């Protein structure tokens, strides 16, 4: 699972496009994308799930708390 935060819908759209391009380049299929116009976008890449949140939405749902025991690798 990959969690990402964005500052705007425009930034989310750019991140979605980048993920789609990188998946295609590396032989991964994007199974589906849910919530393109919402504050939480979910990209299903089969064995990898990408969640893109606005900062407010990420704080609200606090997904990290559900997976507290899972190893975390922070990337900037």
MOPAC internal coordinates of N, CA, C and O (Angstrom, degrees):
PM7 1SCF
backbone

  N    0.0000 0     0.00 0     0.00 0    0    0    0
  C    1.4345 1     0.00 0     0.00 0    1    0    0
  C    1.5211 1   108.07 1     0.00 0    2    1    0
  O    1.2310 1   121.26 1   -43.80 1    3    2    1
  N    1.3124 1   115.20 1   136.20 1    3    2    1
  C    1.4591 1   122.05 1   176.09 1    5    3    2
  C    1.5179 1   107.23 1  -119.13 1    6    5    3
  O    1.2310 1   120.37 1   -50.40 1    7    6    5
  N    1.3321 1   116.89 1   129.60 1    7    6    5
  C    1.4554 1   122.71 1   176.24 1    9    7    6
  C    1.5178 1   108.22 1  -113.43 1   10    9    7
  O    1.2310 1   120.75 1   -46.06 1   11   10    9
  N    1.3294 1   116.17 1   133.94 1   11   10    9
  C    1.4642 1   120.66 1   179.93 1   13   11   10
  C    1.5198 1   109.43 1  -137.58 1   14   13   11
  O    1.2310 1   120.94 1   -31.70 1   15   14   13
  N    1.3141 1   115.80 1   148.30 1   15   14   13
  C    1.4630 1   121.82 1   176.54 1   17   15   14
  C    1.5162 1   109.39 1  -114.97 1   18   17   15
  O    1.2310 1   121.11 1   -36.41 1   19   18   17
  N    1.3303 1   115.49 1   143.59 1   19   18   17
  C    1.4616 1   121.71 1   177.69 1   21   19   18
  C    1.5255 1   109.10 1  -130.31 1   22   21   19
  O    1.2310 1   121.28 1   -18.57 1   23   22   21
  N    1.3201 1   115.15 1   161.43 1   23   22   21
  C    1.4595 1   120.85 1  -179.02 1   25   23   22
  C    1.5237 1   113.80 1   -95.13 1   26   25   23
  O    1.2310 1   120.12 1   164.15 1   27   26   25
  N    1.3397 1   117.38 1   -15.85 1   27   26   25
  C    1.4649 1   119.61 1  -175.69 1   29   27   26
  C    1.5277 1   110.50 1  -158.08 1   30   29   27
  O    1.2310 1   120.88 1   -13.82 1   31   30   29
  N    1.3358 1   115.93 1   166.18 1   31   30   29
  C    1.4669 1   120.77 1   175.86 1   33   31   30
  C    1.5237 1   110.73 1   -64.02 1   34   33   31
  O    1.2310 1   120.62 1   144.02 1   35   34   33
  N    1.3123 1   116.41 1   -35.98 1   35   34   33
  C    1.4696 1   120.22 1   178.63 1   37   35   34
  C    1.5286 1   110.46 1   -62.47 1   38   37   35
  O    1.2310 1   120.67 1   136.10 1   39   38   37
  N    1.3138 1   116.33 1   -43.90 1   39   38   37
  C    1.4591 1   120.18 1   178.11 1   41   39   38
  C    1.5329 1   110.11 1   -64.83 1   42   41   39
  O    1.2310 1   120.01 1   139.97 1   43   42   41
  N    1.3210 1   117.59 1   -40.03 1   43   42   41
  C    1.4701 1   121.11 1   177.45 1   45   43   42
  C    1.5229 1   110.30 1   -60.45 1   46   45   43
  O    1.2310 1   120.06 1   136.74 1   47   46   45
  N    1.3223 1   117.49 1   -43.26 1   47   46   45
  C    1.4665 1   121.17 1   178.85 1   49   47   46
  C    1.5210 1   111.26 1   -60.47 1   50   49   47
  O    1.2310 1   120.52 1   139.87 1   51   50   49
  N    1.3235 1   116.61 1   -40.13 1   51   50   49
  C    1.4681 1   120.64 1   178.24 1   53   51   50
  C    1.5222 1   111.35 1   -66.00 1   54   53   51
  O    1.2310 1   120.37 1   138.81 1   55   54   53
  N    1.3214 1   116.89 1   -41.19 1   55   54   53
  C    1.4647 1   120.85 1   179.06 1   57   55   54
  C    1.5272 1   110.16 1   -65.54 1   58   57   55
  O    1.2310 1   120.22 1   137.77 1   59   58   57
  N    1.3233 1   117.19 1   -42.23 1   59   58   57
  C    1.4687 1   121.42 1   177.96 1   61   59   58
  C    1.5263 1   110.07 1   -59.73 1   62   61   59
  O    1.2310 1   120.29 1   131.86 1   63   62   61
  N    1.3199 1   117.05 1   -48.14 1   63   62   61
  C    1.4700 1   121.03 1  -179.88 1   65   63   62
  C    1.5258 1   110.92 1   -60.91 1   66   65   63
  O    1.2310 1   120.51 1   138.55 1   67   66   65
  N    1.3222 1   116.63 1   -41.45 1   67   66   65
  C    1.4652 1   120.87 1   178.90 1   69   67   66
  C    1.5311 1   110.82 1   -62.45 1   70   69   67
  O    1.2310 1   120.57 1   134.64 1   71   70   69
  N    1.3123 1   116.51 1   -45.36 1   71   70   69
  C    1.4687 1   120.51 1   179.85 1   73   71   70
  C    1.5208 1   110.46 1   -63.24 1   74   73   71
  O    1.2310 1   120.10 1   137.04 1   75   74   73
  N    1.3293 1   117.42 1   -42.96 1   75   74   73
  C    1.4704 1   120.30 1   177.91 1   77   75   74
  C    1.5284 1   110.71 1   -59.70 1   78   77   75
  O    1.2310 1   120.39 1   134.56 1   79   78   77
  N    1.3294 1   116.87 1   -45.44 1   79   78   77
  C    1.4692 1   121.34 1  -179.95 1   81   79   78
  C    1.5260 1   111.60 1   -63.21 1   82   81   79
  O    1.2310 1   120.43 1   133.48 1   83   82   81
  N    1.3258 1   116.79 1   -46.52 1   83   82   81
  C    1.4665 1   120.78 1  -178.50 1   85   83   82
  C    1.5253 1   111.53 1   -66.14 1   86   85   83
  O    1.2310 1   120.26 1   141.98 1   87   86   85
  N    1.3136 1   117.11 1   -38.02 1   87   86   85
  C    1.4701 1   119.93 1   176.75 1   89   87   86
  C    1.5250 1   110.02 1   -62.44 1   90   89   87
  O    1.2310 1   120.48 1   134.70 1   91   90   89
  N    1.3206 1   116.70 1   -45.30 1   91   90   89
  C    1.4677 1   120.63 1   179.70 1   93   91   90
  C    1.5322 1   110.84 1   -61.66 1   94   93   91
  O    1.2310 1   120.25 1   136.28 1   95   94   93
  N    1.3310 1   117.12 1   -43.72 1   95   94   93
  C    1.4682 1   121.53 1  -179.79 1   97   95   94
  C    1.5261 1   112.28 1   -62.67 1   98   97   95
  O    1.2310 1   120.71 1   148.78 1   99   98   97
  N    1.3330 1   116.24 1   -31.22 1   99   98   97
  C    1.4615 1   121.06 1  -173.85 1  101   99   98
  C    1.5304 1   114.02 1  -105.44 1  102  101   99
  O    1.2310 1   120.83 1  -166.13 1  103  102  101
  N    1.3254 1   116.03 1    13.87 1  103  102  101
  C    1.4560 1   120.33 1   173.99 1  105  103  102
  C    1.5145 1   116.36 1    77.70 1  106  105  103
  O    1.2310 1   120.18 1  -160.20 1  107  106  105
  N    1.3268 1   117.26 1    19.80 1  107  106  105
  C    1.4621 1   121.21 1   176.36 1  109  107  106
  C    1.5203 1   109.22 1  -100.17 1  110  109  107
  O    1.2310 1   120.77 1   -40.94 1  111  110  109
  N    1.3162 1   116.14 1   139.06 1  111  110  109
  C    1.4582 1   120.20 1   174.32 1  113  111  110
  C    1.5149 1   109.18 1   -92.02 1  114  113  111
  O    1.2310 1   120.51 1   -41.86 1  115  114  113
  N    1.3221 1   116.62 1   138.14 1  115  114  113
  C    1.4553 1   120.92 1   170.58 1  117  115  114
  C    1.5206 1   105.44 1   -89.75 1  118  117  115
  O    1.2310 1   120.80 1   -70.15 1  119  118  117
  N    1.3168 1   116.08 1   109.85 1  119  118  117
  C    1.4584 1   121.54 1  -176.65 1  121  119  118
  C    1.5291 1   110.88 1   -68.38 1  122  121  119
  O    1.2310 1   120.55 1   133.17 1  123  122  121
  N    1.3344 1   116.55 1   -46.83 1  123  122  121
  C    1.4620 1   120.05 1   178.32 1  125  123  122
  C    1.5197 1   110.21 1  -162.40 1  126  125  123
  O    1.2310 1   121.71 1   -19.98 1  127  126  125
  N    1.3348 1   114.34 1   160.02 1  127  126  125
  C    1.4620 1   121.87 1   174.59 1  129  127  126
  C    1.5218 1   106.41 1  -130.11 1  130  129  127
  O    1.2310 1   120.72 1   -58.76 1  131  130  129
  N    1.3186 1   116.24 1   121.24 1  131  130  129
  C    1.4617 1   121.92 1  -178.71 1  133  131  130
  C    1.5217 1   110.04 1  -112.24 1  134  133  131
  O    1.2310 1   120.58 1   -40.97 1  135  134  133
  N    1.3269 1   116.50 1   139.03 1  135  134  133
  C    1.4564 1   121.46 1   173.18 1  137  135  134
  C    1.5088 1   115.65 1    78.49 1  138  137  135
  O    1.2310 1   120.12 1  -148.34 1  139  138  137
  N    1.3252 1   117.38 1    31.66 1  139  138  137
  C    1.4803 1   120.83 1  -177.37 1  141  139  138
  C    1.5211 1   113.69 1   -49.30 1  142  141  139
  O    1.2310 1   120.00 1   145.15 1  143  142  141
  N    1.3010 1   117.61 1   -34.85 1  143  142  141
  C    1.4692 1   120.92 1  -176.56 1  145  143  142
  C    1.5247 1   112.73 1  -104.41 1  146  145  143
  O    1.2310 1   120.20 1  -163.21 1  147  146  145
  N    1.3278 1   117.23 1    16.79 1  147  146  145
  C    1.4594 1   119.58 1  -177.12 1  149  147  146
  C    1.5270 1   110.92 1  -110.53 1  150  149  147
  O    1.2310 1   121.11 1     1.72 1  151  150  149
  N    1.3208 1   115.48 1  -178.28 1  151  150  149
  C    1.4623 1   121.33 1  -179.34 1  153  151  150
  C    1.5268 1   112.24 1   -82.57 1  154  153  151
  O    1.2310 1   120.47 1   175.33 1  155  154  153
  N    1.3442 1   116.70 1    -4.67 1  155  154  153
  C    1.4667 1   121.67 1   177.01 1  157  155  154
  C    1.5172 1   107.85 1  -139.41 1  158  157  155
  O    1.2310 1   120.62 1   -67.38 1  159  158  157
  N    1.3182 1   116.43 1   112.62 1  159  158  157
  C    1.4663 1   122.40 1   179.45 1  161  159  158
  C    1.5224 1   107.60 1  -107.18 1  162  161  159
  O    1.2310 1   120.82 1   -47.07 1  163  162  161
  N    1.3294 1   116.04 1   132.93 1  163  162  161
  C    1.4560 1   121.49 1   178.52 1  165  163  162
  C    1.5203 1   108.62 1  -115.61 1  166  165  163
  O    1.2310 1   120.83 1   -54.60 1  167  166  165
  N    1.3355 1   116.01 1   125.40 1  167  166  165
  C    1.4641 1   121.68 1   177.90 1  169  167  166
  C    1.5232 1   107.63 1  -113.67 1  170  169  167
  O    1.2310 1   120.85 1   -59.77 1  171  170  169
  N    1.3259 1   115.98 1   120.23 1  171  170  169
  C    1.4644 1   122.14 1  -179.73 1  173  171  170
  C    1.5203 1   108.69 1   -98.04 1  174  173  171
  O    1.2310 1   120.75 1   -70.11 1  175  174  173
  N    1.3249 1   116.18 1   109.89 1  175  174  173
  C    1.4705 1   122.70 1   178.65 1  177  175  174
  C    1.5263 1   109.67 1  -111.19 1  178  177  175
  O    1.2310 1   120.52 1  -136.52 1  179  178  177
  N    1.3198 1   116.60 1    43.48 1  179  178  177
  C    1.4703 1   124.09 1  -177.82 1  181  179  178
  C    1.5218 1   111.15 1    65.36 1  182  181  179
  O    1.2310 1   119.31 1    87.27 1  183  182  181
  N    1.3157 1   118.91 1   -92.73 1  183  182  181
  C    1.4669 1   120.95 1  -175.41 1  185  183  182
  C    1.5269 1   113.14 1   -84.68 1  186  185  183
  O    1.2310 1   120.25 1   173.69 1  187  186  185
  N    1.3188 1   117.13 1    -6.31 1  187  186  185
  C    1.4633 1   121.81 1   178.62 1  189  187  186
  C    1.5233 1   108.57 1  -126.34 1  190  189  187
  O    1.2310 1   120.87 1   -49.06 1  191  190  189
  N    1.3272 1   115.94 1   130.94 1  191  190  189
  C    1.4590 1   121.90 1   175.30 1  193  191  190
  C    1.5258 1   107.43 1  -111.81 1  194  193  191
  O    1.2310 1   120.74 1   -49.84 1  195  194  193
  N    1.3233 1   116.18 1   130.16 1  195  194  193
  C    1.4616 1   121.52 1   178.54 1  197  195  194
  C    1.5222 1   108.05 1  -113.44 1  198  197  195
  O    1.2310 1   120.53 1   -54.68 1  199  198  197
  N    1.3242 1   116.59 1   125.32 1  199  198  197
  C    1.4595 1   122.25 1   174.89 1  201  199  198
  C    1.5179 1   107.93 1  -112.43 1  202  201  199
  O    1.2310 1   121.15 1   -54.08 1  203  202  201
  N    1.3194 1   115.40 1   125.92 1  203  202  201
  C    1.4619 1   121.58 1   178.90 1  205  203  202
  C    1.5232 1   106.95 1  -115.71 1  206  205  203
  O    1.2310 1   120.94 1   -60.54 1  207  206  205
  N    1.3207 1   115.81 1   119.46 1  207  206  205
  C    1.4559 1   121.95 1  -176.14 1  209  207  206
  C    1.5250 1   111.05 1  -118.12 1  210  209  207
  O    1.2310 1   120.91 1   -27.39 1  211  210  209
  N    1.3371 1   115.86 1   152.61 1  211  210  209
  C    1.4544 1   118.00 1   159.88 1  213  211  210
  C    1.5276 1   105.10 1   -71.26 1  214  213  211
  O    1.2310 1   120.04 1   -21.62 1  215  214  213
  N    1.3011 1   117.53 1   158.38 1  215  214  213
  C    1.4651 1   120.12 1  -178.26 1  217  215  214
  C    1.5306 1   111.53 1   -58.90 1  218  217  215
  O    1.2310 1   120.69 1   139.60 1  219  218  217
  N    1.3330 1   116.28 1   -40.40 1  219  218  217
  C    1.4630 1   120.25 1  -179.51 1  221  219  218
  C    1.5285 1   111.50 1   -64.64 1  222  221  219
  O    1.2310 1   120.63 1   137.60 1  223  222  221
  N    1.3147 1   116.40 1   -42.40 1  223  222  221
  C    1.4632 1   121.07 1  -179.40 1  225  223  222
  C    1.5324 1   110.74 1   -66.85 1  226  225  223
  O    1.2310 1   120.63 1   140.61 1  227  226  225
  N    1.3163 1   116.41 1   -39.39 1  227  226  225
  C    1.4670 1   119.89 1   179.10 1  229  227  226
  C    1.5223 1   110.71 1   -63.81 1  230  229  227
  O    1.2310 1   120.26 1   137.94 1  231  230  229
  N    1.3247 1   117.11 1   -42.06 1  231  230  229
  C    1.4650 1   120.58 1   177.21 1  233  231  230
  C    1.5244 1   110.90 1   -64.69 1  234  233  231
  O    1.2310 1   120.40 1   139.64 1  235  234  233
  N    1.3274 1   116.83 1   -40.36 1  235  234  233
  C    1.4657 1   121.61 1  -178.49 1  237  235  234
  C    1.5290 1   111.81 1   -61.81 1  238  237  235
  O    1.2310 1   120.08 1   132.37 1  239  238  237
  N    1.3219 1   117.46 1   -47.63 1  239  238  237
  C    1.4637 1   121.02 1  -176.16 1  241  239  238
  C    1.5288 1   113.29 1   -83.89 1  242  241  239
  O    1.2310 1   119.90 1   155.56 1  243  242  241
  N    1.3170 1   117.79 1   -24.44 1  243  242  241
  C    1.4706 1   122.99 1   176.33 1  245  243  242
  C    1.5298 1   112.26 1    46.30 1  246  245  243
  O    1.2310 1   120.72 1  -128.53 1  247  246  245
  N    1.3195 1   116.23 1    51.47 1  247  246  245
  C    1.4653 1   122.27 1  -178.58 1  249  247  246
  C    1.5320 1   111.37 1   -56.89 1  250  249  247
  O    1.2310 1   120.37 1   146.34 1  251  250  249
  N    1.3206 1   116.89 1   -33.66 1  251  250  249
  C    1.4596 1   120.53 1  -178.46 1  253  251  250
  C    1.5295 1   111.90 1   -57.17 1  254  253  251
  O    1.2310 1   120.33 1   148.52 1  255  254  253
  N    1.3337 1   116.98 1   -31.48 1  255  254  253
  C    1.4652 1   120.57 1  -179.22 1  257  255  254
  C    1.5256 1   111.74 1   -66.75 1  258  257  255
  O    1.2310 1   120.16 1   148.94 1  259  258  257
  N    1.3178 1   117.30 1   -31.06 1  259  258  257
  C    1.4642 1   121.31 1   179.24 1  261  259  258
  C    1.5237 1   110.00 1   -67.55 1  262  261  259
  O    1.2310 1   120.88 1   144.16 1  263  262  261
  N    1.3189 1   115.92 1   -35.84 1  263  262  261
  C    1.4627 1   121.59 1  -175.38 1  265  263  262
  C    1.5258 1   112.20 1  -107.63 1  266  265  263
  O    1.2310 1   120.10 1  -142.93 1  267  266  265
  N    1.3193 1   117.41 1    37.07 1  267  266  265
  C    1.4660 1   121.69 1  -174.90 1  269  267  266
  C    1.5288 1   113.43 1   -58.84 1  270  269  267
  O    1.2310 1   119.73 1   149.58 1  271  270  269
  N    1.3177 1   118.11 1   -30.42 1  271  270  269
  C    1.4637 1   120.97 1  -176.27 1  273  271  270
  C    1.5273 1   113.71 1   -89.53 1  274  273  271
  O    1.2310 1   120.23 1   177.83 1  275  274  273
  N    1.3188 1   117.17 1    -2.17 1  275  274  273
  C    1.4597 1   121.65 1  -178.82 1  277  275  274
  C    1.5319 1   108.56 1   -87.16 1  278  277  275
  O    1.2310 1   119.59 1   -43.33 1  279  278  277
  N    1.3347 1   118.38 1   136.67 1  279  278  277
  C    1.4689 1   120.21 1   177.99 1  281  279  278
  C    1.5343 1   111.14 1   -57.97 1  282  281  279
  O    1.2310 1   120.77 1   -40.33 1  283  282  281
  N    1.3133 1   116.14 1   139.67 1  283  282  281
  C    1.4603 1   122.50 1  -177.37 1  285  283  282
  C    1.5203 1   109.24 1  -116.51 1  286  285  283
  O    1.2310 1   121.26 1   -42.68 1  287  286  285
  N    1.3263 1   115.19 1   137.32 1  287  286  285
  C    1.4559 1   120.88 1   172.73 1  289  287  286
  C    1.5207 1   106.53 1  -124.09 1  290  289  287
  O    1.2310 1   120.22 1   -68.81 1  291  290  289
  N    1.3276 1   117.18 1   111.19 1  291  290  289
  C    1.4582 1   121.38 1  -179.57 1  293  291  290
  C    1.5149 1   109.80 1   -86.08 1  294  293  291
  O    1.2310 1   121.15 1   -45.44 1  295  294  293
  N    1.3372 1   115.40 1   134.56 1  295  294  293
  C    1.4559 1   122.27 1  -179.87 1  297  295  294
  C    1.5191 1   107.69 1  -129.99 1  298  297  295
  O    1.2310 1   120.47 1   -46.03 1  299  298  297
  N    1.3171 1   116.71 1   133.97 1  299  298  297
  C    1.4718 1   120.53 1   177.50 1  301  299  298
  C    1.4937 1   110.73 1  -107.71 1  302  301  299
  O    1.2310 1   120.10 1   180.00 1  303  302  301

